[in-house]
Amino acid sequence: MEIEDRTLFSYLDTAACLFVVINSDYAVELINQKGCDILGYARHEILGKNWFYHCIPKNEQKKLTFLFDQIIKGIIKPPAIYENWIVTKENNCKLIQWSNSLLKDVDGNVKGIICSGTDITELKKNQKKLDRLPKTLKAKVKYHTQELQDTIKNLVETNLALESQMAITQKAESKMHESRMFLTAIVQKFPRSAIMVFNNSLELIYIDGEELDRMGLKKSEFINHNLSQITIFSNIELAKIKRDVEATLKGELVEDEVSFRGQHYSLQTTPLQTQEKENQRALLVFNNITHQKRLQEKLEAALYAEQNLNELKSRFIAIASHEFRTPLSAILSSAILISKQNETGKEKRRLKHVERIRSNVNYLVVILNDFLSLDKLDEGIIRAKPKSFELFNLVKLVIQEVLPTKKLGQQIQLKHSNTELMLFQDSKLLTHILINLLSNAIKYSEEGQKIFIKIRQQLDRVLITITDKGMGIPQDEQYHLFERFFRASNVINLQGTGLGLHIVKQYTELLGGKITFKSEIGTGSSFQLALPLSLNTP
């Protein structure tokens, strides 16, 4: 039993979040290694100590103690997500985001609270910086864009006015030339921007800007060309620009976005009027916003990852509170019964309770293994490590491993034609896949039913089929079978996390294979793995 306890604690200690159990007397009953690392205490220094006195800031102790008492008495429910500051041994403050669940005994009495926490101190600091960054960038872009528009509009209108007086005096011509040079100098130096001017016949009569070089465009190739003849844009983008130019010539101010050769541009337009207040030309200003776009995508990806983490934590707490309660209660009651049956002649009873504890601890280990595997898969840590092994021997070992979980009268039959079959694959990942599929076949089949494993070679791959005569999967739910946390409606009363088949599919893909299934309610299910004999095989 001590070995199983150490195994359970070792899995809790590998968790990436703080895990602590506080009893109704405010004492710390259990804490994992991550919690010790965050608080700066050795485990023996914090176990049994008053959590609120040692780990909560003084100005928060009264409020949080009151909240804790309300939860223990059942007056309020524990908040699903809660944030508060804690104090470390070195008197440093850290902000923790908690997920909480009640810890009850076999009679349903609340004995404490299970808390899972993540240190979000740095995340909050970084999030504030990230929140400010897009606003700052947007303000700068908007300021410079408006500045450019105002300057260009004034200069272009001045330029057009001077152009209409060329025949009057040489002085006016000189001023127009100076104005044009000044305008060109500004446009050419304005960072990451380009401008275009179209007349009411949709002809490009002016184009310039620093961005033209980055876009790989030459002014001479496009000047005096009709918009429909400018083929550098895609048909979709060209139609969008044409629509914006036509709207601008009608007097509208347009804000839009276009893409060109992998770059993103904001597009803002302004009508240029003659002295008679007629809109004869449209000014288009392109600003390269690729950097801002990519930054926004990174922020959205970070937010999505954080949302996934919160979902995973919430799911873990929900499953832990539900799935851990029964085996923990069984372990506790068995341990109590063992302590009361020390007399000679009761060895069989003690052995029965020890086996019950071992079985429940193994189930808890399976749950923790699933969550750890899911976390490692999401982070891309797990990779296939192929080596040569004989398949039939591995399958026989897997069958031996799941035999203790069989129901009364159940049989597992292995069928294959070869004398041996060598694979160059990751045997650990394949073992996990087979254990999960066989465990499901056992769990969802009745007593006395047979489970079949069929193995056959098909050219450069092997097909492994596991078939049962169990309850089957509802037809309208089969599409969701490999999604994380999914459980069919006809098995919600049976133990399980909804992670097993999701992990199986991920592992199968790491092995370069594919998993398919057929299932019918009341008839059973058949899962088939198709794997390359060698992981190097395409």
Summary of the structure (lengths in Angstrom):
residues: 538
radius of gyration: 34.9
end to end distance: 46.6
largest distance: 125.0
contacts: 1577
relative contact order: 0.07
helix: 49%
strand: 24%
